[in-house]
């Protein structure tokens, strides 16, 4: 589960550098099948509340894809 904390930290930094990256990352997450809305996705990035393994995996996949 260590990679999930890493993926969340990287996503937070990515969004903090350019706030418009949030929308790009969220859309890519949805392209991969993620169902979280904007507020739920924000909570996912910030480690708030419960996140499923699937959502964390999709967050990682979306970040890897968008950062190419």
Buried (B, 14 or more C-beta within 10 A) or exposed (E): EEEBEEBBEBBEEBBEEEEEBBEBBBEBBBEBEBEBEEEBBBBBBEEEEEBEEEBBBBBBBBBEEBEE
